[in-house]
């Protein structure tokens, strides 16, 4: 049996698979797996390589796809299931890392830390230019309150923020809203924690931005598709949005032409680092590798 590992998965996955007699092949992210996927019984990947319908058609031996992380946006799950290929992920593994990362993005945006850091490294001392804002006392809208969103809500509460939640179910201890148009006008901050679905794609757009409080700040450590980037740019230009911290982009990893990068004084951007901690990457790689090994060996 052979397993393909792409997207820079922690080496513990190789150790676990090899210990169960499964041969492994490690590759960097691939644009198209169609020509090589036929040799493998399993594939482990993160979010950079796509498993398309065409890849599935060429996966003659493939039995299982293991997504090291929570999202399945880069996998054609329906085609895989139709072909009898098992698809698994690790939805709990990145909760702590992504929640802490969200708070970090909020803090650096509110205190203009990346901008101030760049200024200092250029030899300047511009204290007056980088006056920020407190999180304490501000109202944040948590848009989507699953594992990560609910943890972010608790962390924001610990910072002394008023937490409002947009979700389909009641969340104990928080004021909940089931209509986006009701929560948006109340928020100083908006943090996105929704999966990508037909209903959530483009949920932050020109119409919803017009409903927001003037000067709102947005954090997106979830999915790029939740946000219409060009509409956010107009929001930044008008002042409705005073800043955005984003971990995700529409055209990852080719982000050089992203309109968001035209606003270095209002945008904090990092390359999809939400789950990128040593602890989390080790944990999720081990979890998925163990499940793949169990599946391939009949356990």
Secondary structure, DSSP 8 states (H G I E B T S, - for coil): -EEEE-S---THHHHHHHHTT-EEEE----S--TTTGGG-SEEEE-SSS-B-HHHHHT-SS--EEEESSS--TTB-HHHHHHTT-EEEE-TTTTHHHHHHHHHHHHHHHHTTHHHHHHHHHTT---GGGG----STT-EEEEE--SHHHHHHHHHHHHTT-EEEEE-SS--TTSEEES-HHHHGGG-SEEEE-----TTTTT-BSHHHHHTS-TTEEEEE-S-GGGB-HHHHHHHHHHTSEEEEEES--TTTT--TT-GGGG-TTTEEE-SS-TT-SHHHHHHHHHHHHHHHHHHHTT-
